[in-house]
Amino acid sequence: MSAPKVSIIIPTYNGERYLSETLDSVRFQIFKEWEAIVIDDGSKDGTVAVAEEYAARDKRIRVVQQKNGGVARARNGGLRETNSDSTFVIFLDHDDFWEPFALSSLIEAADSVPNCACATAIGRFVNEIGMWTKEGDLEESGRDRLELRDGRVQKLSVNNPTTFGSFAIRNYMVTPGLVLMKREILVKTGEFDQDVAPCDDWDMYARMSRHGCFVFLNKVILNYRLHFNNASLNSEKMKESEQLMRRKLASSQENSPEQAVIARTAYKEWQKYLIRRKVEFATDALKRKDVSGALKQMAYIVKPFMDMVRGI
């Protein structure tokens, strides 16, 4: 049997409520040459039963279980279970679902630029029951890409790819189901870094962009579900993760000389922004006579300030 062209990895934890819609969107793809690995991260609900029911109906779907270890570990575990001869790899969260043309559109985009690392597109928000919500918000955010080039931040048009200079500023893909990766580039890059989760996907994109650009497809291919369990809604954890990821990128020995300048410049600008914002929050707290709140805000400044002094 020939290798599938696309390996789809679906990490899931207690995803019983949404997994059926996600797997249906995989099975209904126009492009048929795929395999799907559902990697269960120690779920305590009926997730495995749902996944095994689909696997029984479609031999392209397999279910793998592991002890709970977080989404980055699950993504890495799922990748190791895929066919090593597939051309592309894509990670789909268990609560998102694709449009039927998602894979075919991404493959066409990737094939159009031979030296690219990935192909990406845009998504839309849906609510817990899968209905469109906040219409236009996520679409516009996906198109609103920036790039740090020649020491200046520049706005990218929809005809421009996303580059290392873009990821040094911020992450433009809110969920990995928007990113079709070339396996050969992913293998060069290595596994997801569990230490920077939940920004492990952003970290992965930045690392992969050292090897090639991300072709941008101005097309909605995915529905991103908003609900109270979204990892990105854990703001404090996300802030800590973002700080770790930015420091890692700025100090990485894997950067080329040009990339090192870009990463350090972007990190410095982010540090300045963070310090300004925390000072504003602390000032507001003092106006309310909330001394404890003001001190807490100022405590957040210590790390970025020291990094600026050390030139990191």
PyMOL commands that set and color helices and strands:
alter all, ss='L'
color gray80, all
select helices_A, chain A and resi 16-27+47-57+71-80+102-112+137-143+164-167+176-178+183-189+194-196+200-208+231-233+235-251+257-287+291-299+302-310
alter helices_A, ss='H'
color red, helices_A
select strands_A, chain A and resi 6-12+34-41+61-66+88-91+97-98+118-126+146-149+152-155+179-182+214-225
alter strands_A, ss='S'
color yellow, strands_A
deselect
rebuild
show_as cartoon
